[in-house]
Amino acid sequence: MAATHPFLRGGFRPFFFGAGTWAIIAIALWLCELGGEIALPSAFAGVAWHRHEMLFGFVGAAVSGFLLTAIPNWTGRLPIAGKPLLSLFGMWALARLAVLFSSLLGLWPAAILDVGLFVSLALLAAREVIASNNRNVPVVGLVFVFGLADAADYLGQAGVIDGDLGWRCAIALVIVMISLIGGRIIPSFTRNWMAKRGIKSGLPSQPQSLDLLVIASTALALLFWIAFPDRKAAGGMLVLAAAAQVLRLSRWGGHRTFADPLVAILHVGYAWIPIGLALLGASVAGMDLPQSAGVHAMTAGAMTTMILAVMSRASLGHTGRNLTASPATVAAYVCVTVGALVRVAASFGIGPYPIMLDVAGAFWGAALLLFLIVYRPILWSPRVGEAR
């Protein structure tokens, strides 16, 4: 491990760096395409490319980095590092270029690289988790199905199946992942933070039967939305799932954590899940609301905020640094929140739509740029006390 460059000593390093870098590039390209300034050389239409690269490019990189970093903690086995890690990261990076230039290269090179990454990750993770008899097989399964959702998006683009199936599945899977993993780490980190400050009452507990019921109801509602996106029953189920998520979140005491941005932002990010579910559910149920509001509350809101929260905390913790949010980190959290709010507002027709999209994209991109400014040196440097 010591002979390996620091950048390749842990999965979070290249994939978190890649997630931040690609997010900025992709949102800039999308806004330029939307404004008619450029034409993307992709076989995916503009909106479809934006959707695909946000979900399977940006979010996919963050999921990959999290999984590769979590596996050693779950199993006690050595992390994937060095050349094997570089190979996985290379597949992800080449897939981004292959998707971008797919009008020239065709869809299949991109699909093989893109889907192949998630299948490879799931198989590697399954080997480690099963060998250690670890409980996180469901998480590994979700990553594998995420790869199948990626494949469905390519098949939709090729006209083989419904073109909306892949991205709907991807959104549902990531929300379930956040519900499952967030339901472990948010109350745990909150409880630890409160205990260190001598707070003894109202400490959040670890997942219980109610938490499992909330996750199950959310997964079922999203599955029904995937299968029957226009049924009012699906809308009602999404609204009920949103109410259950509010109840779950209220038990974690997030309002008591705002003295520590690294903890508070986890609660803010998770709060976007019930907001998104409620907006999407109300729209599907027949209310005069745009579905894009709910979709962007879950993507620009929940997903991006949780990704920033986990990337910043993990980058500090896994490199031996103090778990303290710098002013620039706090500014990144503010920017991503403002960006999500403006994007949802744009869906409701508040303000001139093109300008609102530019503003939302600028704040969203600024959040990721601030992350790179602060954490790029950390991700490329050795752990504190570790040899170069």
Secondary structure, DSSP 4 states (H G I P E B T S, - for coil): -TTS-GGGSSTHHHHHHHHHHHHHHHHHHHHHHHTTS-----SS-HHHHHHHIIIIIIIHHHHHHHHHHHHHHHH-PPPP-HHHHHHHHHHHHHHHHHHHTHHHH-HHHHHHHHHHHHHHHHHHHHHHHHHTT-S-HHHHHHHHHHHHHHHHHHHHHTTSS-TTHHHHHHHHHHHHHHHHHHHHHHHHHHHHHHHHTT--SSPPPPP-HHHHHHHHHHHHHHHHHHH-TT-HHHHHHHHHHHHHHHHHHHTTTGGG-TT-HHHHHHHHHHHHHHHHHHHHHHHHTT-S--HHHHHHIIIIIIIHHHHHHHHHHHHHHTTT------HHHHHHHHHHHHHHHHHHHHHTT-S-HHHHHHHHHHHHHHHHHHHHHHHHHHHHSPPTT---
